[in-house]
Amino acid sequence: MKTGKTRWGGAFNRCIHTYDNIISLENLLEAWKEFLNGKRDRKDVQEFQLDLMGNIIDLHQDLKNKTYRHGGYHAFNISDPKPRNIHKATVRDRLLHHAIYRVLYPYFDNKFIHDSYSCRLNKGTHKALNRFKAFGNRVSKNNTGQCWVLKCDIRKFFASIDHSILLQILEKHIQDQDTLWLLERIITSFMSKGTFDTGLPLGNLTSQLLVNIYMNEFDQFVKHKLKVKYYIRYADDFVFLSSNREQLAHMSNGVNVFLRERLKLELHPDKVFIKTLSSGVDFLGWVHFPTYRVLRTTTKRRMLKNLSTCDVDKLEQVRVSYLGMLKWGHTYKITKEVCRLAPSTKNL
């Protein structure tokens, strides 16, 4: 196994998986099974499946002959809750995304820090929320002292990922030139509107892995250069916790410089602040206090509005979804209101 050096001086093992591992018929078929989950009723998926083996063999041959070219994207908007522009690739390309992901994810996931929680197996929002609570308890010494939180957010995160920097990072880990060729085809298949050689599409499975690889450079800087113990990142949303406000204020300068100079990313000026945990810290959709967390007021209003305008046939599904989310915080009043607006139909 090949080894290299990190920018922090330590050795790391380079990825041993090859292009042939990714494009093999076996991997493409396994990727199809994973891709198909929850999508069987979609028209484009059904059309691809009408000649499944023929389509997979054609894709395999294009990849083997290096004649593969990524197709275009279908753009649409969602509210999540804020407006987001999603770009959806063709079924053929999304199948390849899954094939790439299932081979490369295990290697890169092993390189990520423990407290990176977005788009990772056995991680996610709930574990990040619990980790934040645990860190708050440690820093405040079980609420006997003050806990300060530096909260940061990156402006236009996916749209700002620099293709050349991302490819340079991948080259440190991947020796196989054919794999790098394929990843370049995926990365350069999309550019943010009005930009040159930047941006990854919200909607690609590979984008989820690639942004974590990109931001792992920052995570390693935080842990090894800044030597921050209490740090949590979820995509472009991250926090530092400390009992020393001045330490956080000084640290924010180094954070800003690294992101701008190394990754060409900018912090959102309206979403960076330092405040005490006891005054309430907004992180991952919840406002956190030392001993409890509550939903944002805007989130509560949106939930109640959605319930009041929801189609009757979807009301039970929305109700169950909301109640599942609400169990993660101090939500007695809003839970009661949800149950009033959407009484359970199971006993009717």
C-alpha distance (Angstrom), angle and dihedral (degrees) to the residues before:
residue distance angle dihedral
M1 . . .
K2 3.78 . .
T3 3.78 120.0 .
G4 3.78 133.8 -159.7
K5 3.77 139.1 173.2
T6 3.76 129.2 -96.5
R7 3.81 119.6 -134.5
W8 3.82 85.2 -105.8
G9 3.82 92.3 61.2
G10 3.81 100.7 -105.8
A11 3.79 124.2 121.3
F12 3.78 122.8 -114.4
N13 3.78 134.3 -173.8
R14 3.80 114.8 -111.8
C15 3.78 120.6 -130.4
I16 3.81 110.9 -84.4
H17 3.80 96.8 -165.5
T18 3.79 114.7 109.2
Y19 3.78 137.2 -149.9
D20 3.80 89.3 -102.2
N21 3.82 90.1 58.8
I22 3.80 90.1 55.9
I23 3.81 99.6 44.3
S24 3.81 98.3 39.7
L25 3.81 115.8 125.3
E26 3.79 88.8 -123.3
N27 3.81 92.5 56.2
L28 3.82 92.5 44.0
L29 3.82 90.6 52.1
E30 3.80 92.5 48.5
A31 3.80 89.3 46.9
W32 3.81 89.4 52.9
K33 3.81 91.2 55.4
E34 3.80 90.0 52.8
F35 3.79 93.7 43.8
L36 3.81 92.1 49.9
N37 3.79 93.9 61.2
G38 3.81 108.1 115.9
K39 3.82 93.8 -4.3
R40 3.83 104.0 81.8
D41 3.81 94.1 109.0
R42 3.80 96.5 52.7
K43 3.79 116.3 110.0
D44 3.82 97.6 -134.1
V45 3.81 91.2 48.7
Q46 3.81 92.2 49.4
E47 3.80 90.9 49.5
F48 3.82 91.1 51.9
Q49 3.80 90.3 48.1
L50 3.82 93.5 54.1
D51 3.81 86.9 79.1
L52 3.79 98.9 17.9
M53 3.79 99.9 155.1
G54 3.79 92.6 42.3
N55 3.81 91.4 51.2
I56 3.80 93.2 46.2
I57 3.81 92.4 47.7
D58 3.82 90.2 49.2
L59 3.80 90.1 51.2
H60 3.80 91.0 47.2
Q61 3.82 91.4 50.8
D62 3.82 92.6 48.7
L63 3.79 89.9 51.0
K64 3.81 93.2 44.5
N65 3.81 92.0 49.9
K66 3.83 91.8 42.2
T67 3.82 90.2 -123.2
Y68 3.81 93.0 119.1
R69 3.79 116.6 126.7
H70 3.79 123.6 -177.6
G71 3.80 114.7 -119.4
G72 3.79 129.3 -132.4
Y73 3.79 130.5 -83.0
H74 3.78 135.8 -112.3
A75 3.80 108.9 -136.6
F76 3.79 125.5 -151.0
N77 3.80 137.9 154.4
I78 3.79 131.0 -118.3
S79 3.80 134.9 178.7
D80 3.79 109.2 -125.9
P81 3.12 80.9 176.0
K82 3.79 91.8 -68.0
P83 3.83 118.0 48.6
R84 3.80 113.6 -84.6
N85 3.79 130.2 -176.5
I86 3.81 110.0 -135.3
H87 3.80 123.1 -163.8
K88 3.80 114.7 -158.1
A89 3.81 120.0 -160.2
T90 3.80 125.4 -150.5
V91 3.81 119.9 -82.9
R92 3.81 89.7 -107.8
D93 3.79 92.3 55.2
R94 3.79 94.1 42.4
L95 3.80 89.4 53.0
L96 3.81 88.2 55.4
H97 3.81 90.3 48.2
H98 3.80 88.8 57.7
A99 3.82 91.2 47.3
I100 3.81 90.8 53.1
Y101 3.78 93.3 43.5
R102 3.80 96.9 50.8
V103 3.83 91.5 53.2
L104 3.82 100.6 41.1
Y105 3.82 102.2 33.6
P106 3.85 97.3 75.9
Y107 3.80 92.4 53.0
F108 3.81 96.0 47.6
D109 3.79 95.2 39.5
N110 3.79 87.7 60.3
K111 3.83 88.6 57.2
F112 3.79 96.2 52.3
I113 3.79 122.3 96.6
H114 3.79 119.1 -105.2
D115 3.80 94.4 -112.0
S116 3.80 98.4 57.2
Y117 3.81 103.9 103.1
S118 3.81 110.7 171.3
C119 3.83 121.0 107.3
R120 3.79 95.6 -11.0
L121 3.79 130.9 127.3
N122 3.81 113.5 -102.7
K123 3.81 91.1 9.5
G124 3.81 127.1 80.3
T125 3.79 138.6 126.8
H126 3.80 98.7 -50.8
K127 3.80 93.9 53.6
A128 3.80 90.1 46.9
L129 3.81 90.0 52.4
N130 3.79 92.0 50.2
R131 3.80 91.3 46.7
F132 3.80 89.9 52.2
K133 3.82 89.8 53.2
A134 3.81 91.4 48.4
F135 3.81 91.9 49.6
G136 3.80 90.9 48.3
N137 3.80 89.9 54.0
R138 3.81 92.5 49.0
V139 3.80 96.1 47.3
S140 3.82 93.5 45.7
K141 3.82 91.1 41.8
N142 3.79 91.5 -122.0
N143 3.81 93.1 -37.9
T144 3.79 95.6 -53.7
G145 3.82 92.3 113.7
Q146 3.78 140.5 30.3
C147 3.79 122.6 -77.2
W148 3.81 118.1 -160.3
V149 3.80 121.8 -162.9
L150 3.80 127.9 -157.3
K151 3.79 106.3 -158.2
C152 3.83 120.3 -166.8
D153 3.79 137.1 -179.0
I154 3.81 129.3 -173.9
R155 3.79 119.2 -127.0
K156 3.84 114.5 -119.4
F157 3.79 91.7 -13.0
F158 3.82 104.6 -176.0
A159 3.80 92.2 36.0
S160 3.83 91.1 54.1
I161 3.81 100.9 53.6
D162 3.80 106.4 123.7
H163 3.81 111.9 -134.8
S164 3.81 97.3 -151.1
I165 3.82 93.1 49.1
L166 3.80 91.0 47.7
L167 3.80 91.7 50.8
Q168 3.81 90.8 48.9
I169 3.81 89.5 53.4
L170 3.81 91.2 49.4
E171 3.80 91.0 50.6
K172 3.81 89.7 59.9
H173 3.80 89.6 60.6
I174 3.81 105.8 29.8
Q175 3.79 122.0 59.8
D176 3.80 98.2 175.9
Q177 3.82 106.4 99.0
D178 3.79 94.5 -158.7
T179 3.80 90.8 56.3
L180 3.80 89.4 50.3
W181 3.81 89.2 49.5
L182 3.80 90.4 54.1
L183 3.79 93.9 46.5
E184 3.79 89.2 51.0
R185 3.83 89.3 53.7
I186 3.82 89.2 53.4
I187 3.81 95.8 44.0
T188 3.81 96.3 46.3
S189 3.82 93.2 45.3
F190 3.79 87.5 87.4
M191 3.78 135.8 42.3
S192 3.78 126.6 179.1
K193 3.78 115.1 -108.6
G194 3.79 111.5 -87.9
T195 3.82 94.1 10.9
F196 3.79 137.2 100.1
D197 3.82 121.4 -133.3
T198 3.81 94.9 -14.6
G199 3.76 136.9 107.3
L200 3.78 140.8 53.4
P201 3.81 122.3 -138.1
L202 3.77 120.9 -107.9
G203 3.80 100.2 -129.7
N204 3.81 102.8 47.2
L205 3.80 115.7 108.5
T206 3.79 87.7 -146.7
S207 3.82 89.9 56.7
Q208 3.81 89.9 63.2
L209 3.80 90.9 56.4
L210 3.81 95.4 39.8
V211 3.82 95.3 53.2
N212 3.81 89.6 50.9
I213 3.82 89.5 50.8
Y214 3.81 88.6 49.1
M215 3.80 94.7 48.1
N216 3.80 92.5 43.3
E217 3.80 85.3 78.0
F218 3.79 87.5 62.3
D219 3.81 93.3 42.6
Q220 3.81 90.9 54.5
F221 3.81 90.3 48.0
V222 3.81 90.3 52.3
K223 3.80 94.2 48.4
H224 3.81 101.1 38.0
K225 3.80 105.4 27.4
L226 3.79 103.2 29.5
K227 3.83 89.5 28.8
V228 3.80 93.2 -145.9
K229 3.77 113.6 176.3
Y230 3.80 100.7 -172.0
Y231 3.79 106.8 51.1
I232 3.83 130.8 132.0
R233 3.80 128.3 -176.6
Y234 3.79 129.5 -170.4
A235 3.83 108.3 179.0
D236 3.82 105.2 -61.1
D237 3.80 94.5 -15.9
F238 3.82 114.9 89.8
V239 3.79 141.7 160.0
F240 3.80 139.1 -160.8
L241 3.80 120.6 -157.2
S242 3.81 125.4 -157.5
S243 3.79 141.8 150.6
N244 3.82 87.7 -131.8
R245 3.81 117.6 73.7
E246 3.83 94.2 -170.5
Q247 3.78 90.2 55.2
L248 3.80 90.7 56.1
A249 3.80 92.8 45.9
H250 3.82 90.6 52.5
M251 3.80 91.2 45.3
S252 3.80 93.0 53.7
N253 3.81 90.1 66.2
G254 3.80 92.4 55.4
V255 3.79 90.8 46.1
N256 3.79 91.8 52.1
V257 3.81 93.6 47.9
F258 3.82 94.5 48.1
L259 3.80 94.0 48.6
R260 3.79 92.8 47.6
E261 3.81 99.3 42.2
R262 3.80 102.1 33.7
L263 3.82 102.6 31.9
K264 3.83 103.7 17.6
L265 3.79 91.2 -125.0
E266 3.80 127.3 139.1
L267 3.79 128.2 -148.0
H268 3.79 114.1 -124.4
P269 3.84 104.3 -108.1
D270 3.82 93.0 -147.1
K271 3.81 95.1 48.4
V272 3.80 102.7 51.8
F273 3.80 117.7 92.1
I274 3.79 145.1 142.0
K275 3.79 117.6 -138.4
T276 3.78 141.1 144.9
L277 3.77 121.5 -89.1
S278 3.81 88.9 -130.5
S279 3.83 89.8 62.9
G280 3.82 91.9 53.7
V281 3.82 127.8 -94.6
D282 3.81 121.6 -141.7
F283 3.82 108.7 -139.1
L284 3.82 130.4 153.1
G285 3.79 95.6 -10.7
W286 3.80 97.0 -48.6
V287 3.79 134.0 90.5
H288 3.80 106.8 -130.9
F289 3.80 127.6 -149.0
P290 3.82 127.7 176.1
T291 3.82 95.9 -91.0
Y292 3.81 105.0 18.1
R293 3.79 146.1 14.6
V294 3.81 131.8 -136.1
L295 3.78 134.5 -166.1
R296 3.78 120.3 -99.2
T297 3.80 112.1 -96.8
T298 3.81 90.5 -122.1
T299 3.81 90.2 53.8
K300 3.80 92.2 51.9
R301 3.80 91.6 49.3
R302 3.79 91.5 49.1
M303 3.82 92.1 50.0
L304 3.80 93.0 51.9
K305 3.80 91.9 45.9
N306 3.82 91.1 50.3
L307 3.80 91.3 50.5
S308 3.79 93.0 49.5
T309 3.83 92.2 52.3
C310 3.81 99.3 33.9
D311 3.82 120.5 122.7
V312 3.80 111.8 -105.0
D313 3.80 93.1 -122.6
K314 3.82 91.0 56.0
L315 3.80 98.0 41.0
E316 3.81 97.0 93.2
Q317 3.81 92.2 49.5
V318 3.82 92.2 49.5
R319 3.81 90.8 45.7
V320 3.81 92.6 53.6
S321 3.81 91.2 46.5
Y322 3.81 93.0 51.3
L323 3.80 94.4 45.5
G324 3.80 89.8 50.2
M325 3.80 90.2 54.9
L326 3.79 95.2 42.9
K327 3.80 93.7 57.8
W328 3.80 88.7 74.0
G329 3.78 95.4 70.2
H330 3.79 149.5 26.8
T331 3.81 95.5 -68.4
Y332 3.82 110.0 138.4
K333 3.83 96.4 132.3
I334 3.79 97.5 43.1
T335 3.83 91.0 44.5
K336 3.79 89.8 53.6
E337 3.82 90.3 49.8
V338 3.81 92.1 49.4
C339 3.81 90.5 52.3
R340 3.81 90.4 49.1
L341 3.79 93.9 51.1
A342 3.79 93.6 40.8
P343 3.82 110.9 28.3
S344 3.79 114.7 -169.3
T345 3.81 114.9 -92.9
K346 3.80 95.0 -159.7
N347 3.80 94.4 91.6
L348 3.82 95.7 41.3
